[in-house]
Amino acid sequence: TLTLCAGEDVTFVATGGTERLFYLDNNPLGVKSGSSTLSTSTLITGNRIKVETFDAIGCSSFSDEIVVQIVDNPIISLTSTAFASSASSSTFCEGDTITFNVTSTSAIATYTFIVGSSAVSVTTNNFYTTVPPLSSTTSVSVRVETAGGCTASQTLDMFLNDITSSGNIGQVSTTICAGETPPAFTNVASATGVGTISYQWQSRTFGTDFISVPVSATTRVYTETSAIGTTTFYRRAAISTFGGKQCEEYSNVIEVKVGTPPISTLQVQGTAISAPATLTLCAGEDVTFVATGGTERLFYLDNNPLGVKSGSSTLSTSTLITGNRIKVETFDAIGCSSFSDEIVVQIVDNPVISLTSTAFASSASSSTFCEGEAITFNVTSTSAIATYTFIVGSSAVSVTTNNFYTTVPPLSSTTSVSVRVETAAGCTATQTLKMFLNEITSSGNIGQASATICSGETPPAFTNVASATGVGTISYQWQSRTFATDFINVPVSATTQVYTETSALNTTTFYRRSAISTFGGKPCVEFSNVIEVKVGTPPISTLQVQGTAIS
């Protein structure tokens, strides 16, 4: 019994005799001949083959029979994971990893996979994955064989949807500031390929995958419509459609760098105040704002720019009013900027003060005093005052919470006395009094011819030894006293440099001349030397007669 696969070629070989005649199911196949073989591929199950051989004189004999048993060839199906363009072809993209799968109606012993004309895998597995991937249009076949030797083959034509160039894109600038919209992307080179080319623009940020941009963007060029706040990457997908299969390749990637704006801060110089804050200032007070961040700055007053941006980091002013708002915009090297928070201004009125003294007020801003005079300065204010600083000349002599100051030691020359007051909020006011010394540079000297007289006599005239001198107008007043009394003006008018007593004296008496300097409306007095006029006590006279008791 001969087992054959359906349609399998088989050749029967006869031996013996010089001529042969083959039989199929006892039916002669033609006539006898010198051929010793019979080839056929049309046998079916049950067919019987035998041969009759003849010798030279025509004698013949039959061989035994070979009985035919036909086994069906396997029926197979070859498919791939590539896009099925038809039953016998697939279309794939460059770089696709494709797996070919075989199904069969029979058990298969070996699978032989053939790419083009080269067998690439002989295996017992019914699948094959292209390694490396297919890189051109070709055919992939499989030849299967059963344990009985029956075979079947099937072929898929594999078409590469080849994108020969994915194209290139460009852009004018690839650095922008946060919140800006990138400039338009241009087409440097269009994509080319075997299929119909279409486009899709895509973007991504750090740590994410490319996705299609949110708006329709299917042309060779693209203009972003939204502002971006972080560095973003853009590319253009070239889509080739061929044999019903879409393949994508990508242009160059353009990185649009988004500059991080500088961190803007605003402080008040010399304080711990930083925006956002409220700054309390005194009326007309100088203030300096200091900006940090960036390489250039632009200050704003109530949202209005103050000039143009520059490298200066400070703004100084003394003209702010309540409600003013100060902020700064700082810029980095590429022009990206940010705003600081605002500092809101609150103006507090400066105190209104009045400085007076116990010295003679020559005018509203000046006083006149005498040498040795103890003077107290007093301050009144419209506001509560925290500290009073009293200044004599250029030297601060008292910093106190009291609103008065007494000169210790007394002032000894013409000078100025000022007070600087400060409220708890730091607002200040200053007022000055000019203090003029009504100086008597010399009080003068007086004299007299004799300083001793008898009781009941009138002293001789007092003379002017040296006149008094001083900054003011000098006048005089003569004074006298006795023991244990104070000097008082003499009873008669005596206002010249000299004086003549008009009354007799009965006791020792002291005389002096006061020099009165009048300056700035203020009279000051100093005194001459004192002259003591001694009044002699007369002796007690007695008379007796010598040798008698007569007195």
JOGI-V726525 format. One record per backbone hydrogen bond with DSSP energy under -1.0 kcal/mol. NH is the residue of the N-H (numbers start at 1). CO is the residue of the C=O. E is the energy in kcal/mol with one decimal. If there is no record, write none. Layout:
NH/CO/E ; NH/CO/E
This chain:
2/67/-3.6 ; 4/69/-2.9 ; 6/71/-2.0 ; 8/5/-2.7 ; 10/40/-2.5 ; 12/38/-3.3 ; 14/36/-3.6 ; 18/54/-4.0 ; 19/54/-1.7 ; 20/33/-3.2 ; 21/52/-2.0 ; 23/50/-3.0 ; 24/27/-2.9 ; 25/48/-3.1 ; 27/24/-1.3 ; 29/22/-3.2 ; 30/28/-1.1 ; 33/20/-2.1 ; 38/12/-2.3 ; 40/10/-2.2 ; 46/68/-3.3 ; 47/44/-1.9 ; 49/66/-2.6 ; 50/23/-1.7 ; 52/21/-2.7 ; 53/61/-2.3 ; 54/19/-2.9 ; 55/59/-2.7 ; 58/55/-1.4 ; 61/53/-1.5 ; 63/51/-2.7 ; 66/49/-2.9 ; 68/47/-3.3 ; 69/2/-3.6 ; 71/4/-4.0 ; 77/103/-2.3 ; 79/101/-2.6 ; 81/99/-1.5 ; 83/91/-1.4 ; 85/83/-1.1 ; 86/89/-2.0 ; 90/157/-2.7 ; 91/83/-2.7 ; 92/159/-2.6 ; 96/93/-2.4 ; 100/128/-3.6 ; 101/79/-2.6 ; 102/126/-2.4 ; 103/77/-2.2 ; 105/75/-1.5 ; 109/145/-2.8 ; 110/145/-1.8 ; 111/123/-3.2 ; 112/143/-2.2 ; 113/121/-3.2 ; 114/141/-2.8 ; 115/118/-2.8 ; 116/139/-3.5 ; 118/115/-2.4 ; 120/113/-2.5 ; 121/113/-1.4 ; 123/111/-2.8 ; 128/100/-2.1 ; 130/98/-2.4 ; 138/158/-2.5 ; 140/156/-2.7 ; 141/114/-3.0 ; 142/154/-2.3 ; 143/112/-2.3 ; 144/152/-3.0 ; 145/110/-1.9 ; 146/150/-3.1 ; 149/146/-1.8 ; 152/144/-1.6 ; 154/142/-1.9 ; 156/140/-3.0 ; 157/88/-2.9 ; 158/138/-3.2 ; 159/90/-3.2 ; 161/92/-3.2 ; 162/160/-1.7 ; 165/192/-2.0 ; 168/189/-2.1 ; 170/186/-2.0 ; 176/257/-3.0 ; 178/259/-1.1 ; 179/228/-2.7 ; 180/177/-2.1 ; 185/222/-3.4 ; 186/170/-2.7 ; 188/168/-1.9 ; 189/168/-2.0 ; 192/165/-2.3 ; 194/162/-2.5 ; 196/241/-2.3 ; 198/239/-2.4 ; 200/237/-1.7 ; 201/217/-2.1 ; 202/235/-2.8 ; 203/211/-2.6 ; 204/233/-1.9 ; 208/205/-1.8 ; 211/203/-2.2 ; 213/201/-2.0 ; 222/185/-1.5 ; 228/180/-2.3 ; 232/256/-2.0 ; 233/204/-3.3 ; 234/254/-2.5 ; 235/202/-2.0 ; 237/200/-3.3 ; 238/249/-3.5 ; 239/198/-3.5 ; 240/247/-2.8 ; 241/196/-2.2 ; 242/245/-2.6 ; 245/242/-2.1 ; 247/240/-2.4 ; 249/238/-1.8 ; 251/236/-2.2 ; 254/234/-2.7 ; 256/232/-3.3 ; 257/174/-3.1 ; 259/176/-3.3 ; 265/292/-1.8 ; 267/290/-2.5 ; 268/273/-2.2 ; 269/288/-3.0 ; 271/268/-1.9 ; 275/266/-2.9 ; 277/342/-1.4 ; 279/344/-3.4 ; 281/346/-2.9 ; 283/348/-1.7 ; 285/282/-2.5 ; 287/317/-2.3 ; 289/315/-3.2 ; 290/267/-2.9 ; 291/313/-3.4 ; 292/265/-1.8 ; 295/331/-3.5 ; 296/331/-1.6 ; 297/310/-3.1 ; 298/329/-2.1 ; 300/327/-2.8 ; 301/304/-2.7 ; 302/325/-3.0 ; 304/301/-1.7 ; 306/299/-3.0 ; 307/305/-1.0 ; 310/297/-2.2 ; 315/289/-2.0 ; 317/287/-2.3 ; 323/345/-3.0 ; 324/321/-2.0 ; 326/343/-2.4 ; 327/300/-1.7 ; 329/298/-2.8 ; 330/338/-2.2 ; 331/296/-2.8 ; 332/336/-2.6 ; 335/332/-1.5 ; 338/330/-1.5 ; 340/328/-2.6 ; 343/326/-2.5 ; 344/277/-2.6 ; 345/324/-2.9 ; 346/279/-3.0 ; 348/281/-3.6 ; 354/380/-2.3 ; 356/378/-2.6 ; 358/376/-1.6 ; 360/368/-1.4 ; 362/360/-1.1 ; 363/366/-2.1 ; 367/434/-2.7 ; 368/360/-2.6 ; 369/436/-2.5 ; 373/370/-2.1 ; 377/405/-3.6 ; 378/356/-2.7 ; 379/403/-2.3 ; 380/354/-2.1 ; 382/352/-1.6 ; 386/422/-2.5 ; 387/422/-1.8 ; 388/400/-3.4 ; 389/420/-2.2 ; 390/398/-3.0 ; 391/418/-3.0 ; 392/395/-2.6 ; 393/416/-3.3 ; 395/392/-2.2 ; 397/390/-2.6 ; 398/390/-1.4 ; 400/388/-2.8 ; 405/377/-2.0 ; 407/375/-2.4 ; 415/435/-2.4 ; 417/433/-2.8 ; 418/391/-2.9 ; 419/431/-2.3 ; 420/389/-2.5 ; 421/429/-2.8 ; 422/387/-1.9 ; 423/427/-2.8 ; 426/423/-1.6 ; 429/421/-1.6 ; 431/419/-1.9 ; 433/417/-3.0 ; 434/365/-2.8 ; 435/415/-3.0 ; 436/367/-3.2 ; 438/369/-3.2 ; 439/437/-1.8 ; 442/469/-2.0 ; 445/466/-2.2 ; 447/463/-2.1 ; 453/534/-3.2 ; 455/536/-1.3 ; 456/505/-3.9 ; 457/454/-2.3 ; 462/499/-3.8 ; 463/447/-2.9 ; 465/445/-1.9 ; 466/445/-2.1 ; 469/442/-2.5 ; 471/439/-2.4 ; 473/518/-2.5 ; 475/516/-2.5 ; 477/514/-1.6 ; 478/494/-2.2 ; 479/512/-2.8 ; 480/488/-2.7 ; 481/510/-1.8 ; 485/482/-1.6 ; 488/480/-2.3 ; 490/478/-2.0 ; 499/462/-1.6 ; 505/457/-3.2 ; 509/533/-2.3 ; 510/481/-3.3 ; 511/531/-2.7 ; 512/479/-2.1 ; 514/477/-3.1 ; 515/526/-3.7 ; 516/475/-3.7 ; 517/524/-2.9 ; 518/473/-2.2 ; 519/522/-2.5 ; 522/519/-2.0 ; 524/517/-2.6 ; 526/515/-2.0 ; 528/513/-2.5 ; 531/511/-2.9 ; 533/509/-3.6 ; 534/451/-3.1 ; 536/453/-3.5 ; 545/550/-2.8 ; 548/545/-2.3
